[in-house]
């Protein structure tokens, strides 16, 4: 799903979704250019 759809489903701002994804990427040690969705698909 894209950020906007996630925000609508969770009834939060799209900015909050982006910030959460950013924090998850930091905790996983991913760089700015790496895609979180692809990373999660590879491990799943």
C-alpha distance matrix in Angstrom:
0.0 3.7 6.6 8.2 6.3 6.5 9.9 10.9 10.4 12.3 14.7 14.8 14.9 12.2 14.9 14.9 11.3 12.4 15.6 14.4 12.5 15.8 17.9 16.3 16.8 20.4 21.1 20.1 22.2 19.8 20.8 19.3 18.8 17.1 13.4 12.1 9.4 12.4 14.7 13.1 13.0 16.6 17.8 16.2
3.7 0.0 3.8 5.6 5.5 6.4 8.8 10.2 11.0 12.5 14.2 13.6 12.8 9.6 12.2 13.0 9.7 10.0 13.6 13.3 11.4 14.2 16.8 15.9 16.1 19.4 20.8 20.1 21.8 19.1 19.6 17.5 17.1 16.1 12.7 12.0 10.1 13.2 15.5 14.6 15.0 18.3 19.7 18.7
6.6 3.8 0.0 3.8 5.6 5.2 6.1 8.7 10.1 10.6 11.9 10.5 9.3 5.9 8.5 9.3 6.3 6.8 10.4 10.5 9.4 12.0 14.5 14.3 14.9 17.8 19.3 19.3 20.9 18.5 18.9 16.6 17.0 16.4 13.4 12.3 11.5 15.0 16.6 15.7 16.9 20.1 21.0 20.3
8.2 5.6 3.8 0.0 3.8 5.5 5.1 6.3 8.8 10.0 10.3 9.5 8.2 5.6 9.1 10.4 8.3 9.5 12.8 13.3 12.8 15.2 17.7 17.7 18.6 21.3 22.8 23.0 24.6 22.2 22.5 19.9 20.3 20.0 17.0 16.0 15.0 18.4 20.2 19.2 20.1 23.4 24.4 23.4
6.3 5.5 5.6 3.8 0.0 3.8 5.4 5.1 6.2 8.6 9.7 10.2 10.3 8.5 12.1 12.4 9.9 11.9 15.0 14.5 14.0 17.1 19.1 18.5 19.7 22.6 23.6 23.5 25.6 23.4 24.1 22.0 22.2 21.2 17.8 16.5 14.7 18.1 20.1 18.4 18.9 22.5 23.4 21.8
6.5 6.4 5.2 5.5 3.8 0.0 3.8 5.5 5.2 6.2 8.3 8.4 9.2 7.7 10.8 10.1 7.3 10.0 12.6 11.4 11.3 14.6 16.1 15.4 17.1 19.9 20.5 20.7 23.0 21.2 22.3 20.6 21.2 20.0 16.7 14.7 13.3 16.9 18.3 16.3 17.4 20.9 21.2 19.7
9.9 8.8 6.1 5.1 5.4 3.8 0.0 3.8 5.5 5.2 5.7 5.0 5.6 5.1 8.4 7.8 6.3 9.4 11.6 11.1 12.0 14.8 16.2 16.3 18.1 20.5 21.3 22.1 24.2 22.6 23.4 21.4 22.4 21.7 18.7 16.8 16.1 19.9 21.0 19.3 20.7 24.1 24.3 23.0
10.9 10.2 8.7 6.3 5.1 5.5 3.8 0.0 3.8 5.5 5.0 6.6 7.8 8.0 11.6 11.3 10.1 13.0 15.3 14.9 15.7 18.5 19.9 19.9 21.7 24.2 24.9 25.6 27.8 26.1 26.9 24.8 25.6 24.8 21.6 19.9 18.6 22.3 23.7 21.8 22.8 26.3 26.6 25.0
10.4 11.0 10.1 8.8 6.2 5.2 5.5 3.8 0.0 3.8 5.6 8.0 10.3 10.6 13.9 12.7 11.0 14.3 16.4 15.0 15.8 19.1 20.0 19.3 21.6 24.2 24.3 24.8 27.4 26.0 27.3 25.7 26.4 25.1 21.8 19.5 18.0 21.6 22.8 20.3 21.2 24.9 24.9 22.8
12.3 12.5 10.6 10.0 8.6 6.2 5.2 5.5 3.8 0.0 3.8 5.5 8.7 9.8 12.4 10.3 9.3 13.0 14.2 12.7 14.2 17.4 17.7 17.4 20.0 22.2 22.2 23.1 25.8 24.8 26.2 24.8 26.0 24.7 21.7 19.1 18.3 22.0 22.6 20.2 21.7 25.1 24.7 22.9
14.7 14.2 11.9 10.3 9.7 8.3 5.7 5.0 5.6 3.8 0.0 3.8 7.0 9.3 11.9 10.4 10.5 13.9 15.1 14.4 16.3 18.9 19.4 19.8 22.3 24.2 24.5 25.8 28.2 27.1 28.2 26.4 27.8 26.9 24.1 21.8 21.1 24.9 25.6 23.5 25.1 28.5 28.2 26.6
14.8 13.6 10.5 9.5 10.2 8.4 5.0 6.6 8.0 5.5 3.8 0.0 3.8 6.6 8.4 6.8 7.7 10.9 11.7 11.5 13.8 15.9 16.5 17.4 19.8 21.3 22.0 23.5 25.6 24.6 25.4 23.5 25.2 24.7 22.2 20.0 19.9 23.7 24.2 22.5 24.5 27.6 27.4 26.3
14.9 12.8 9.3 8.2 10.3 9.2 5.6 7.8 10.3 8.7 7.0 3.8 0.0 3.8 5.3 5.3 6.9 9.0 10.1 11.1 13.0 14.6 15.8 17.2 19.0 20.5 21.7 23.3 24.9 23.6 23.9 21.5 23.2 23.2 20.9 19.3 19.6 23.2 23.9 22.7 24.8 27.8 27.9 27.2
12.2 9.6 5.9 5.6 8.5 7.7 5.1 8.0 10.6 9.8 9.3 6.6 3.8 0.0 3.8 5.4 5.1 6.4 8.7 9.9 10.8 12.4 14.4 15.5 16.7 18.6 20.3 21.3 22.7 21.0 21.0 18.5 19.9 19.9 17.6 16.3 16.5 20.1 21.1 20.2 22.0 25.0 25.5 24.9
14.9 12.2 8.5 9.1 12.1 10.8 8.4 11.6 13.9 12.4 11.9 8.4 5.3 3.8 0.0 3.8 5.4 5.1 6.1 8.6 9.9 10.4 12.3 14.3 15.3 16.5 18.5 20.0 21.0 19.5 19.3 16.7 18.7 19.1 17.4 16.3 17.3 20.7 21.2 20.8 23.1 25.6 25.9 25.9
14.9 13.0 9.3 10.4 12.4 10.1 7.8 11.3 12.7 10.3 10.4 6.8 5.3 5.4 3.8 0.0 3.8 5.4 5.1 6.2 8.7 9.8 10.5 12.3 14.2 15.3 16.6 18.4 19.9 19.0 19.4 17.5 19.7 19.5 17.7 15.8 16.9 20.5 20.5 19.5 22.1 24.7 24.5 24.3
11.3 9.7 6.3 8.3 9.9 7.3 6.3 10.1 11.0 9.3 10.5 7.7 6.9 5.1 5.4 3.8 0.0 3.8 5.4 5.1 6.3 8.6 10.0 10.6 12.4 14.3 15.5 16.6 18.4 17.0 17.8 16.0 17.7 17.0 14.8 12.7 13.3 17.0 17.3 16.2 18.5 21.3 21.3 20.9
12.4 10.0 6.8 9.5 11.9 10.0 9.4 13.0 14.3 13.0 13.9 10.9 9.0 6.4 5.1 5.4 3.8 0.0 3.8 5.5 5.2 6.1 8.7 9.9 10.6 12.4 14.4 15.4 16.5 14.7 14.9 12.6 14.5 14.4 12.6 11.2 12.6 15.9 16.2 15.9 18.4 20.7 21.1 21.3
15.6 13.6 10.4 12.8 15.0 12.6 11.6 15.3 16.4 14.2 15.1 11.7 10.1 8.7 6.1 5.1 5.4 3.8 0.0 3.8 5.4 5.0 6.2 8.6 9.8 10.6 12.5 14.3 15.3 14.3 14.6 12.9 15.5 15.4 14.3 12.6 14.7 17.8 17.4 17.1 20.1 22.1 21.9 22.4
14.4 13.3 10.5 13.3 14.5 11.4 11.1 14.9 15.0 12.7 14.4 11.5 11.1 9.9 8.6 6.2 5.1 5.5 3.8 0.0 3.8 5.4 5.1 6.2 8.6 9.9 10.7 12.4 14.2 13.7 14.9 13.9 16.3 15.4 13.9 11.3 13.1 16.4 15.5 14.6 17.8 19.9 19.2 19.5
12.5 11.4 9.4 12.8 14.0 11.3 12.0 15.7 15.8 14.2 16.3 13.8 13.0 10.8 9.9 8.7 6.3 5.2 5.4 3.8 0.0 3.8 5.4 5.1 6.2 8.6 9.9 10.5 12.2 10.9 12.1 11.1 13.0 11.8 10.1 7.6 9.6 12.8 12.1 11.7 14.7 16.7 16.5 17.1
15.8 14.2 12.0 15.2 17.1 14.6 14.8 18.5 19.1 17.4 18.9 15.9 14.6 12.4 10.4 9.8 8.6 6.1 5.0 5.4 3.8 0.0 3.8 5.5 5.2 6.3 8.8 10.0 10.6 9.4 9.9 8.7 11.5 11.0 10.5 8.9 11.9 14.4 13.4 13.8 17.0 18.4 18.3 19.5
17.9 16.8 14.5 17.7 19.1 16.1 16.2 19.9 20.0 17.7 19.4 16.5 15.8 14.4 12.3 10.5 10.0 8.7 6.2 5.1 5.4 3.8 0.0 3.8 5.4 5.0 6.3 8.7 9.8 10.0 11.4 11.3 14.3 13.4 13.1 10.8 13.8 16.3 14.5 14.5 18.0 19.2 18.3 19.6
16.3 15.9 14.3 17.7 18.5 15.4 16.3 19.9 19.3 17.4 19.8 17.4 17.2 15.5 14.3 12.3 10.6 9.9 8.6 6.2 5.1 5.5 3.8 0.0 3.8 5.4 5.1 6.2 8.6 8.7 11.1 11.7 14.0 12.1 11.4 8.4 11.1 13.5 11.4 10.9 14.6 15.8 14.6 15.8
16.8 16.1 14.9 18.6 19.7 17.1 18.1 21.7 21.6 20.0 22.3 19.8 19.0 16.7 15.3 14.2 12.4 10.6 9.8 8.6 6.2 5.2 5.4 3.8 0.0 3.8 5.5 5.1 6.1 5.1 7.4 8.2 10.4 8.6 8.7 6.6 10.2 11.7 9.6 10.5 14.0 14.5 14.0 15.9
20.4 19.4 17.8 21.3 22.6 19.9 20.5 24.2 24.2 22.2 24.2 21.3 20.5 18.6 16.5 15.3 14.3 12.4 10.6 9.9 8.6 6.3 5.0 5.4 3.8 0.0 3.8 5.4 5.1 6.0 7.7 9.0 12.0 11.0 12.0 10.3 14.0 15.3 12.9 13.9 17.4 17.6 16.8 18.9
21.1 20.8 19.3 22.8 23.6 20.5 21.3 24.9 24.3 22.2 24.5 22.0 21.7 20.3 18.5 16.6 15.5 14.4 12.5 10.7 9.9 8.8 6.3 5.1 5.5 3.8 0.0 3.8 5.4 7.8 10.5 12.5 15.0 13.2 13.8 11.4 14.6 15.9 13.0 13.2 17.0 17.0 15.4 17.4
20.1 20.1 19.3 23.0 23.5 20.7 22.1 25.6 24.8 23.1 25.8 23.5 23.3 21.3 20.0 18.4 16.6 15.4 14.3 12.4 10.5 10.0 8.7 6.2 5.1 5.4 3.8 0.0 3.8 5.6 9.2 11.7 13.4 10.9 11.6 9.3 12.4 13.0 9.7 10.4 14.0 13.5 12.0 14.5
22.2 21.8 20.9 24.6 25.6 23.0 24.2 27.8 27.4 25.8 28.2 25.6 24.9 22.7 21.0 19.9 18.4 16.5 15.3 14.2 12.2 10.6 9.8 8.6 6.1 5.1 5.4 3.8 0.0 3.8 6.6 9.8 11.7 9.9 11.8 10.6 14.1 14.2 11.1 12.9 16.2 15.2 14.4 17.3
19.8 19.1 18.5 22.2 23.4 21.2 22.6 26.1 26.0 24.8 27.1 24.6 23.6 21.0 19.5 19.0 17.0 14.7 14.3 13.7 10.9 9.4 10.0 8.7 5.1 6.0 7.8 5.6 3.8 0.0 3.8 6.8 8.1 6.1 8.2 7.8 11.4 11.3 8.8 11.3 14.2 13.5 13.6 16.4
20.8 19.6 18.9 22.5 24.1 22.3 23.4 26.9 27.3 26.2 28.2 25.4 23.9 21.0 19.3 19.4 17.8 14.9 14.6 14.9 12.1 9.9 11.4 11.1 7.4 7.7 10.5 9.2 6.6 3.8 0.0 3.8 5.5 5.4 8.5 9.5 13.1 12.9 11.3 14.1 16.6 16.0 16.7 19.5
19.3 17.5 16.6 19.9 22.0 20.6 21.4 24.8 25.7 24.8 26.4 23.5 21.5 18.5 16.7 17.5 16.0 12.6 12.9 13.9 11.1 8.7 11.3 11.7 8.2 9.0 12.5 11.7 9.8 6.8 3.8 0.0 3.8 5.6 8.0 9.6 12.9 13.2 12.6 15.2 17.5 17.6 18.7 21.0
18.8 17.1 17.0 20.3 22.2 21.2 22.4 25.6 26.4 26.0 27.8 25.2 23.2 19.9 18.7 19.7 17.7 14.5 15.5 16.3 13.0 11.5 14.3 14.0 10.4 12.0 15.0 13.4 11.7 8.1 5.5 3.8 0.0 3.8 6.5 9.4 12.0 11.5 11.6 14.7 16.3 16.1 17.9 20.2
17.1 16.1 16.4 20.0 21.2 20.0 21.7 24.8 25.1 24.7 26.9 24.7 23.2 19.9 19.1 19.5 17.0 14.4 15.4 15.4 11.8 11.0 13.4 12.1 8.6 11.0 13.2 10.9 9.9 6.1 5.4 5.6 3.8 0.0 3.8 6.4 9.1 8.2 7.8 11.1 12.7 12.4 14.1 16.5
13.4 12.7 13.4 17.0 17.8 16.7 18.7 21.6 21.8 21.7 24.1 22.2 20.9 17.6 17.4 17.7 14.8 12.6 14.3 13.9 10.1 10.5 13.1 11.4 8.7 12.0 13.8 11.6 11.8 8.2 8.5 8.0 6.5 3.8 0.0 3.8 5.5 5.5 6.3 8.8 10.1 10.9 12.8 14.4
12.1 12.0 12.3 16.0 16.5 14.7 16.8 19.9 19.5 19.1 21.8 20.0 19.3 16.3 16.3 15.8 12.7 11.2 12.6 11.3 7.6 8.9 10.8 8.4 6.6 10.3 11.4 9.3 10.6 7.8 9.5 9.6 9.4 6.4 3.8 0.0 3.8 5.5 5.0 6.2 8.6 9.9 10.9 12.1
9.4 10.1 11.5 15.0 14.7 13.3 16.1 18.6 18.0 18.3 21.1 19.9 19.6 16.5 17.3 16.9 13.3 12.6 14.7 13.1 9.6 11.9 13.8 11.1 10.2 14.0 14.6 12.4 14.1 11.4 13.1 12.9 12.0 9.1 5.5 3.8 0.0 3.8 5.4 5.2 6.2 8.7 10.2 10.5
12.4 13.2 15.0 18.4 18.1 16.9 19.9 22.3 21.6 22.0 24.9 23.7 23.2 20.1 20.7 20.5 17.0 15.9 17.8 16.4 12.8 14.4 16.3 13.5 11.7 15.3 15.9 13.0 14.2 11.3 12.9 13.2 11.5 8.2 5.5 5.5 3.8 0.0 3.8 5.4 5.1 6.2 8.8 9.8
14.7 15.5 16.6 20.2 20.1 18.3 21.0 23.7 22.8 22.6 25.6 24.2 23.9 21.1 21.2 20.5 17.3 16.2 17.4 15.5 12.1 13.4 14.5 11.4 9.6 12.9 13.0 9.7 11.1 8.8 11.3 12.6 11.6 7.8 6.3 5.0 5.4 3.8 0.0 3.8 5.5 5.2 6.5 8.7
13.1 14.6 15.7 19.2 18.4 16.3 19.3 21.8 20.3 20.2 23.5 22.5 22.7 20.2 20.8 19.5 16.2 15.9 17.1 14.6 11.7 13.8 14.5 10.9 10.5 13.9 13.2 10.4 12.9 11.3 14.1 15.2 14.7 11.1 8.8 6.2 5.2 5.4 3.8 0.0 3.8 5.4 5.3 6.0
13.0 15.0 16.9 20.1 18.9 17.4 20.7 22.8 21.2 21.7 25.1 24.5 24.8 22.0 23.1 22.1 18.5 18.4 20.1 17.8 14.7 17.0 18.0 14.6 14.0 17.4 17.0 14.0 16.2 14.2 16.6 17.5 16.3 12.7 10.1 8.6 6.2 5.1 5.5 3.8 0.0 3.8 5.5 5.0
16.6 18.3 20.1 23.4 22.5 20.9 24.1 26.3 24.9 25.1 28.5 27.6 27.8 25.0 25.6 24.7 21.3 20.7 22.1 19.9 16.7 18.4 19.2 15.8 14.5 17.6 17.0 13.5 15.2 13.5 16.0 17.6 16.1 12.4 10.9 9.9 8.7 6.2 5.2 5.4 3.8 0.0 3.8 5.6
17.8 19.7 21.0 24.4 23.4 21.2 24.3 26.6 24.9 24.7 28.2 27.4 27.9 25.5 25.9 24.5 21.3 21.1 21.9 19.2 16.5 18.3 18.3 14.6 14.0 16.8 15.4 12.0 14.4 13.6 16.7 18.7 17.9 14.1 12.8 10.9 10.2 8.8 6.5 5.3 5.5 3.8 0.0 3.8
16.2 18.7 20.3 23.4 21.8 19.7 23.0 25.0 22.8 22.9 26.6 26.3 27.2 24.9 25.9 24.3 20.9 21.3 22.4 19.5 17.1 19.5 19.6 15.8 15.9 18.9 17.4 14.5 17.3 16.4 19.5 21.0 20.2 16.5 14.4 12.1 10.5 9.8 8.7 6.0 5.0 5.6 3.8 0.0
